[in-house]
């Protein structure tokens, strides 16, 4: 009996785990420590789902703007503000008015020019210094709805290195700052202003949880939140330190421990240093957060703030209304690029140039079949495609819902297959190629892309298709060009076909008989020495109505070659004859 452990001669040795043992990187890992875990053995957030949109606050005009190489001009700031309003954001942080004349003047301009809808709350940021607080509140004079957002550093590194203060001193800064905001609001703002307050312990993700809670409670003791008088407590991940799960644990811990929780709007402000800001924001909502602060397309310092577009569209893709209008996403992108003077990556979720595009042949085939299946399902139910649940492989949403066309869904390069080429022809020209014809034509495209490299556009695909299958007056290649034809049916059921055609440049009359027009035409071709045998025939209308054209596809064996031809004509008989001629001409080309 053979030894089962022995390696057979000629067979490769099986891989083992040891084969792939990683080796030390040599990088200075001793300089970094792990993030602190949160002990919540009975955490509840993993069982939660986000079923409604949170409150949103855009920080594009403050956090996003200050991170730009070229900060926005007043005109670009106004363009961004107007965009955010159009999209439906009801809370917008419009600047840091005490930081300089530009931000102060912008806040005054949108108030004095009546640019702020009555249901939109503007927010302004300030540090906890009296002269800055006074200037900040002064910028809001005459506003209908306004919030002052005060922050101070509470994290250990800041206490020890930057401010060299004790916990008690840091907490007192927050308390005194809150009191000053209230005093100046009382002194400067009139009854026409609905006034709110927001506090952030900076950096929350680095601050000891019990101390962050202690500071927030001390701030609330001054503000005194109650029914009709909420406080916004913002817990910023100014530098993303941990996994999204630990971020969620911190939010659940705070949400459980805060007193007067029913009067607190708990706000998350994730940054993207670890590349997981979107996940951290979504898990924070599951863990108790009520509001998300971020920027369109993840603008912001370093790797950016959390991306409000991705978050909103993630909700949309799960059937949850984000309460923000993303239906013209290219307009949103163009405005954002103009205002920020920064381009958005072509792979950026939901908005990049390539995110609804497949080059892979297998992906393209699946997408094409998905579109076909949805059309069939909708027709069977007697409804439109827009009325049934979206189910197309590789496309999490319908590109049309964000203002994209289907033209860019499938693009063709040397990695593409028959599905992509077929999709381009069906979507752009209403030609539904039979499967074997798809294979034939995709090989022609593959040869072209292999030779030339890069991508081939839908226009170029159509040009190659016409040149290969559809000779016309402008491109009249081939031995035969059809001029006219007439068919009569005899009493024996046989069809007699008479065709006028140019054969090798000479006007010729071809005649034949058969059990149908195609069979009769094949018989006529035999009279001029062309051996053609029809293997497959398919046809479909290309549109509805009396003037609709038909497309006929015929697979022929011609002198030993198997080739497809296509004919397009308002008359189905002429379309089928043109398809035979297409195949014959290709065989002799």
C-alpha positions in Angstrom: 0.0 0.0 0.0 1.5 3.4 -1.0 2.6 5.8 1.8 0.0 8.6 1.7 2.6 11.1 3.1 4.9 10.5 0.2 4.9 13.1 -2.6 4.0 11.6 -6.0 6.5 11.9 -8.7 5.6 14.8 -11.0 3.2 16.5 -8.6 3.9 19.9 -7.0 4.6 20.0 -3.3 1.5 21.3 -1.4 1.8 24.7 0.2 2.0 24.8 4.0 1.4 27.6 6.5 5.1 27.7 7.1 5.7 28.6 3.5 4.1 32.0 4.0 5.6 32.9 7.4 6.0 36.7 7.5 9.3 38.1 8.5 9.9 41.1 10.9 9.7 44.4 9.0 12.5 46.1 10.8 10.4 49.2 11.4 10.6 51.0 14.8 7.5 49.5 16.3 8.8 50.1 19.8 7.8 53.8 19.4 4.1 53.1 19.4 1.7 51.6 21.8 -1.8 50.0 21.5 -5.0 52.0 21.9 -6.8 51.7 25.1 -9.8 49.3 25.1 -13.1 50.1 26.8 -14.5 47.6 29.2 -18.2 47.2 28.3 -19.0 43.5 28.5 -22.7 44.1 27.9 -22.2 46.5 25.0 -25.4 46.8 22.9 -24.3 48.6 19.7 -23.3 45.5 17.7 -27.0 44.5 17.6 -28.2 47.9 16.5 -28.9 49.1 12.9 -29.0 52.6 11.6 -32.6 53.0 10.3 -32.9 56.8 10.3 -30.7 59.6 9.2 -28.7 61.4 11.9 -28.5 65.1 12.3 -25.8 66.4 10.0 -23.4 69.3 10.5 -21.2 70.3 7.6 -17.8 71.7 8.6 -16.7 72.4 5.0 -16.5 76.2 5.6 -14.4 75.8 8.7 -12.6 72.5 9.2 -12.5 71.9 5.5 -11.5 75.4 4.5 -8.7 75.7 7.0 -7.1 72.6 5.6 -6.8 73.9 2.1 -3.5 74.9 0.4 -5.4 77.9 -0.9 -8.3 78.8 1.5 -11.5 79.8 -0.1 -12.1 83.3 -1.4 -15.4 85.0 -0.2 -17.0 84.0 -3.5 -16.0 80.4 -3.2 -17.1 80.3 0.4 -20.5 81.6 -0.7 -20.7 79.1 -3.5 -20.0 76.3 -1.0 -22.6 77.6 1.5 -25.3 77.8 -1.2 -24.5 74.3 -2.3 -24.9 73.0 1.3 -28.2 74.7 1.6 -29.4 73.3 -1.7 -28.5 69.8 -0.7 -30.5 70.1 2.5 -28.0 70.6 5.3 -29.7 72.2 8.3 -26.6 72.8 10.5 -23.6 74.4 8.9 -20.4 75.5 10.6 -19.6 78.7 8.7 -16.2 79.7 10.2 -13.9 80.7 13.0 -14.9 84.4 13.0 -12.4 85.5 15.7 -9.5 84.1 13.7 -9.4 87.0 11.2 -11.3 89.5 9.2 -12.1 87.1 6.3 -14.1 84.6 8.4 -15.8 87.4 10.4 -16.8 89.3 7.2 -18.2 86.1 5.6 -20.4 85.3 8.6 -21.7 88.9 8.6 -22.3 88.8 4.8 -24.6 85.7 4.9 -26.6 87.1 7.8 -26.9 90.7 6.4 -27.7 89.4 2.8 -30.4 87.1 4.0 -28.7 84.0 2.6 -29.5 81.7 5.5 -32.9 80.0 5.4 -34.9 80.3 8.6 -34.7 76.5 9.2 -30.9 76.5 8.9 -28.7 76.9 12.0 -25.2 78.4 11.5 -22.5 77.4 13.9 -19.2 79.3 14.7 -16.2 78.0 16.5 -14.2 79.6 19.2 -11.5 78.8 21.7 -12.2 79.4 25.4 -10.6 82.9 25.6 -12.8 85.9 26.5 -11.7 88.3 23.7 -12.3 85.5 21.1 -15.7 84.5 22.6 -16.9 88.2 22.5 -15.8 88.6 18.8 -17.4 85.3 17.9 -20.7 86.1 19.5 -20.6 89.6 17.9 -20.4 87.9 14.4 -23.8 86.4 15.0 -25.7 89.6 15.6 -29.0 89.5 13.8 -28.9 85.7 12.9 -32.1 83.8 13.2 -30.6 80.5 14.4 -27.0 80.2 15.6 -24.8 78.0 17.8 -21.5 78.9 19.4 -19.1 75.9 19.4 -16.5 76.2 22.2 -13.6 73.7 22.6 -10.6 73.2 24.8 -7.9 70.5 24.9 -8.5 67.9 27.5 -6.2 65.1 26.3 -3.2 64.1 28.5 -0.5 65.0 26.0 -2.0 68.5 25.6 -2.4 69.0 29.3 1.3 67.9 29.9 3.1 69.3 26.8 1.0 72.1 25.3 -0.8 73.8 28.2 1.1 72.4 31.2 -2.1 72.4 33.2 -3.8 70.0 35.7 -7.1 68.3 35.1 -8.8 70.8 37.4 -7.3 73.8 35.5 -8.4 72.3 32.1 -11.9 71.7 33.4 -12.1 75.2 34.7 -11.2 76.6 31.3 -14.3 74.7 29.9 -16.5 75.9 32.6 -15.4 79.6 32.4 -15.6 79.5 28.6 -19.2 78.2 28.8 -20.2 81.0 31.2 -18.6 83.6 29.0 -20.5 82.4 25.9 -23.7 82.7 27.9 -22.9 86.2 29.2 -22.0 87.6 25.8 -25.0 86.0 24.1 -27.2 87.6 26.6 -25.5 91.0 26.1 -25.1 91.0 22.3 -27.8 88.8 20.7 -31.4 90.0 20.6 -34.7 88.0 20.9 -34.7 87.4 17.1 -31.9 84.9 17.6 -32.6 81.3 18.6 -29.3 80.6 20.3 -27.6 77.2 21.0 -24.4 75.9 22.5 -21.9 73.2 21.6 -18.9 72.0 23.6 -16.1 69.7 22.5 -13.5 68.0 24.8 -10.5 68.0 22.5 -9.1 65.3 21.6 -11.9 63.0 23.0 -10.3 59.9 21.6 -7.1 60.6 23.6 -8.8 61.8 26.7 -9.5 59.5 29.7 -13.2 58.6 29.5 -13.9 59.4 33.1 -12.3 62.8 32.7 -14.1 63.6 29.5 -17.3 62.8 31.3 -16.3 65.0 34.3 -15.6 68.0 32.0 -18.9 67.5 30.0 -20.9 67.3 33.3 -19.2 70.5 34.6 -20.1 72.3 31.4 -23.7 71.1 31.6 -23.9 72.3 35.2 -23.3 75.8 33.8 -25.5 75.6 30.7 -28.3 73.7 32.5 -29.9 71.8 29.6 -33.6 71.0 29.9 -36.6 70.6 27.7 -36.3 73.2 24.9 -32.7 73.9 25.8 -30.5 71.2 24.5 -26.7 71.1 24.7 -24.6 69.6 21.9 -21.7 67.6 23.3 -19.3 66.9 20.5 -16.8 64.0 21.0 -14.1 64.6 18.3 -11.8 61.9 17.0 -9.5 64.8 16.0 -6.8 62.2 15.4 -8.2 58.7 14.7 -6.5 56.3 17.1 -8.4 53.1 17.3 -10.6 50.7 15.5 -14.2 51.8 14.8 -15.4 49.2 17.3 -13.5 50.9 20.1 -14.7 54.3 18.9 -18.2 52.9 19.3 -17.5 51.6 22.7 -16.4 55.0 23.9 -19.6 56.5 22.6 -21.8 53.9 24.2 -19.9 54.4 27.5 -20.5 58.2 27.4 -24.1 57.9 26.2 -24.8 55.6 29.2 -23.0 57.7 31.8 -24.1 61.3 30.9 -26.7 62.8 33.1 -29.6 64.7 31.5 -29.1 62.5 28.4 -32.5 63.3 27.0 -31.4 67.0 26.6 -28.0 66.2 25.1 -27.3 66.0 21.3 -24.4 63.6 21.3 -22.2 64.5 18.2 -19.4 62.5 16.5 -16.6 64.3 14.7 -14.4 61.6 13.2 -11.2 62.2 11.2 -9.7 59.7 8.9 -6.1 59.1 10.1 -6.6 55.3 10.1 -8.8 55.3 7.0 -11.8 54.1 8.9 -13.7 57.4 9.6 -16.8 56.3 7.8 -17.0 53.1 9.7 -16.3 54.9 13.0 -19.1 57.3 12.3 -21.6 54.6 11.4 -20.7 52.6 14.5 -20.9 55.7 16.7 -24.5 56.1 15.5 -25.2 52.5 16.5 -23.7 53.3 19.9 -25.8 56.4 20.7 -24.6 59.3 18.6 -27.3 61.7 17.4 -25.3 63.8 15.0 -22.4 63.5 12.6 -20.0 66.3 11.8 -17.9 66.1 8.6 -17.2 67.5 5.1 -18.2 66.7 1.6 -15.9 64.1 0.1 -13.8 63.9 3.3 -12.1 67.3 3.0 -10.1 68.3 6.1 -6.8 68.3 7.9 -4.3 65.6 7.1 -6.3 62.6 5.8 -9.5 64.6 6.2 -12.8 64.6 8.1 -15.4 61.9 7.7 -17.0 62.0 4.3 -20.6 63.2 4.5 -21.4 62.1 1.0 -20.3 58.5 1.5 -22.2 58.4 4.8 -25.3 59.7 3.3 -25.1 57.5 0.2 -24.4 54.5 2.4 -27.8 55.1 4.1 -29.5 55.6 0.7 -28.1 52.3 -0.6 -29.8 50.5 2.4 -33.1 52.1 1.8 -32.7 54.8 4.4 -33.5 58.4 3.4 -30.4 60.5 4.2 -32.5 63.6 4.1 -29.8 65.2 1.9 -30.2 65.4 -1.9 -27.4 63.7 -3.8 -29.4 63.3 -7.0 -27.0 65.6 -9.0 -23.8 64.2 -7.6 -21.6 65.5 -10.5 -22.8 69.0 -9.8 -21.9 68.6 -6.2 -18.5 67.3 -7.1 -17.8 70.1 -9.6 -18.8 72.8 -7.1 -16.7 71.2 -4.4 -13.7 70.9 -6.7 -14.1 74.6 -7.6 -14.5 75.8 -4.0 -11.6 73.6 -2.6 -9.4 73.8 -5.7 -8.7 70.1 -5.2 -9.7 67.2 -7.5 -11.7 64.3 -6.3 -10.2 60.8 -6.9 -11.7 58.8 -9.7 -12.2 55.9 -7.3 -13.9 58.0 -4.6 -17.1 56.2 -3.5 -20.3 57.1 -5.3 -18.8 60.1 -7.1 -15.5 59.2 -8.8 -15.3 59.0 -12.5 -14.7 55.2 -12.4 -16.9 54.0 -9.5 -19.8 52.8 -11.7 -17.4 51.4 -14.3 -16.3 47.8 -14.9 -13.4 46.9 -17.2 -13.4 43.2 -16.2 -15.1 40.9 -18.6 -16.8 38.7 -16.0 -18.0 41.8 -14.2 -19.3 43.3 -17.4 -21.2 40.1 -18.3 -22.8 40.0 -14.8 -23.8 43.6 -15.0 -25.4 43.2 -18.5 -27.3 40.1 -17.3 -28.4 42.1 -14.2 -29.9 44.9 -16.3 -31.6 42.3 -18.5 -33.1 40.4 -15.6 -34.4 43.6 -14.0 -36.1 44.6 -17.2 -37.7 41.2 -17.5 -38.8 41.2 -13.9 -40.4 44.7 -14.3 -42.2 43.7 -17.5 -43.5 40.5 -15.8 -44.9 42.6 -12.9 -46.3 45.3 -15.2 -44.3 48.1 -13.6 -41.2 50.1 -14.5 -37.7 49.2 -13.5 -37.7 52.1 -11.1 -40.5 50.5 -9.1 -38.7 47.3 -8.2 -35.8 46.7 -5.8 -32.4 47.3 -7.4 -30.5 44.1 -8.0 -27.6 44.5 -10.5 -24.3 42.8 -9.7 -21.4 45.0 -8.9 -23.5 48.2 -8.8 -24.6 49.0 -5.2 -26.9 51.7 -6.4 -28.5 52.7 -9.7 -26.2 55.3 -11.2 -29.2 57.1 -12.6 -30.3 57.9 -9.1 -27.3 60.3 -8.7 -27.6 61.8 -12.1 -25.2 59.5 -13.9 -26.0 57.9 -17.2 -25.4 54.2 -18.0 -22.8 55.1 -20.7 -19.9 54.9 -18.3 -21.0 51.8 -16.4 -19.1 49.4 -18.7 -15.9 50.5 -20.3 -13.7 48.3 -22.4 -10.0 47.7 -22.4 -7.8 44.6 -23.0 -9.1 43.0 -19.8 -12.7 43.2 -20.9 -14.9 40.5 -22.3 -18.0 39.9 -24.4 -20.4 41.2 -21.8 -18.9 44.7 -21.8 -18.8 45.1 -25.5 -22.3 43.7 -25.8 -23.5 46.1 -23.1 -22.1 49.1 -25.0 -23.9 48.2 -28.2 -27.2 47.4 -26.5 -27.1 50.5 -24.3 -25.9 52.9 -27.0 -27.4 51.5 -30.2 -30.2 49.1 -29.1 -28.4 46.1 -30.6 -28.9 42.9 -28.5 -26.2 40.6 -30.0 -26.7 36.8 -29.8 -24.2 35.2 -27.4 -22.0 33.7 -30.1 -21.9 36.9 -32.0 -20.8 38.7 -28.7 -17.9 36.3 -28.5 -17.0 36.9 -32.1 -17.0 40.7 -31.9 -15.3 40.8 -28.5 -12.3 39.0 -30.0 -12.1 41.7 -32.7 -12.1 44.4 -30.0 -9.6 42.4 -27.9 -7.2 42.3 -30.9 -7.5 46.1 -31.3 -7.0 46.8 -27.6 -4.1 44.4 -27.3 -2.4 46.1 -30.3 -3.1 49.7 -29.3 -3.3 49.4 -25.4 -5.5 51.5 -23.1 -9.2 51.9 -23.1 -11.5 51.9 -26.2 -14.4 54.3 -26.0 -18.1 53.4 -26.8 -17.7 55.6 -29.9 -14.7 53.7 -31.1 -16.4 50.3 -30.4 -19.4 51.5 -32.6 -17.0 52.6 -35.3 -15.2 49.2 -35.3 -18.6 47.4 -35.3 -19.9 49.4 -38.3 -16.6 48.8 -40.2 -16.8 45.1 -39.5 -20.5 44.3 -40.0 -22.3 47.2 -41.6 -21.0 48.4 -45.0 -22.9 51.5 -46.2 -22.7 54.2 -48.8 -19.8 55.9 -46.9 -18.0 52.6 -46.4 -19.1 50.3 -49.2 -16.7 47.4 -48.8 -17.4 43.9 -49.8 -18.4 42.0 -53.0 -22.1 42.6 -52.7 -24.3 45.7 -52.1 -28.0 45.1 -52.0 -30.1 47.5 -54.2 -33.7 46.1 -54.1 -35.5 42.8 -53.8 -38.9 41.2 -54.3 -40.3 38.0 -52.9 -43.3 36.0 -54.2 -44.8 32.9 -52.6 -46.1 30.1 -54.9 -49.0 27.7 -54.4 -46.5 25.1 -53.3 -45.4 27.2 -50.4 -42.0 27.9 -52.0 -40.7 31.5 -52.1 -39.2 33.0 -55.2 -36.8 35.9 -54.6 -35.5 38.4 -57.1 -32.8 40.7 -55.9 -31.0 43.6 -57.7 -27.5 44.0 -56.3 -24.1 45.3 -57.2 -21.8 42.2 -57.4 -18.1 43.1 -57.7 -19.1 46.5 -58.9 -21.5 45.2 -61.6 -25.3 45.5 -61.5 -26.7 42.0 -61.3 -30.1 40.4 -60.9 -30.0 37.4 -58.5 -32.8 34.9 -58.4 -33.5 31.9 -56.2 -36.2 29.8 -54.5 -36.6 28.3 -51.0 -38.9 27.8 -48.1 -38.5 31.4 -47.1 -36.8 34.6 -48.2 -33.5 33.7 -46.5 -33.4 30.2 -48.0 -34.3 31.7 -51.4 -31.5 34.2 -51.1 -29.0 31.5 -50.2 -30.1 29.7 -53.3 -29.6 32.9 -55.4 -26.0 33.3 -54.0 -25.2 29.7 -55.0 -25.9 30.9 -58.6 -22.8 33.2 -58.4 -20.6 30.6 -56.7 -21.1 31.5 -53.1 -21.6 28.5 -50.8 -23.6 29.9 -47.8 -25.4 27.9 -45.1 -27.5 29.5 -42.4 -26.7 28.2 -38.9 -28.6 30.6 -36.7 -31.0 33.4 -37.1 -32.3 36.0 -34.6 -34.0 39.3 -34.9 -35.6 42.0 -32.7 -37.1 45.4 -33.1 -34.9 48.3 -32.1 -37.7 50.6 -30.9 -41.5 50.9 -30.8 -43.9 52.5 -33.3 -44.7 52.3 -37.0 -41.2 53.5 -38.1 -39.3 51.1 -35.9 -36.3 49.4 -37.4 -35.5 45.7 -37.0 -32.1 44.2 -36.4 -31.4 40.7 -37.9 -28.4 38.6 -36.9 -27.5 35.6 -39.0 -24.7 33.1 -38.4 -23.5 31.5 -41.7 -21.0 28.9 -42.8 -19.5 30.4 -45.9 -17.0 28.4 -47.9 -15.9 26.8 -44.6 -15.8 30.0 -42.5 -18.4 30.5 -39.7 -19.2 34.2 -39.4 -22.0 36.4 -38.2 -23.7 39.1 -40.2 -26.1 41.9 -39.2 -28.7 43.8 -41.1 -30.7 46.8 -40.0 -33.8 47.9 -41.9 -37.4 49.0 -41.3 -38.4 45.9 -43.3 -37.6 42.7 -41.6 -37.1 40.8 -44.8 -34.6 43.3 -46.1 -32.9 43.3 -42.7 -32.4 39.6 -42.9 -31.0 39.8 -46.5 -28.6 42.5 -45.4 -27.5 40.2 -42.5 -26.6 37.4 -45.0 -24.8 39.9 -47.2 -22.9 41.2 -44.1 -21.6 37.7 -43.4 -20.8 37.0 -47.1 -18.9 40.2 -47.4 -16.9 39.5 -44.3 -15.9 36.1 -45.5 -14.4 37.5 -48.7 -13.0 40.7 -47.3 
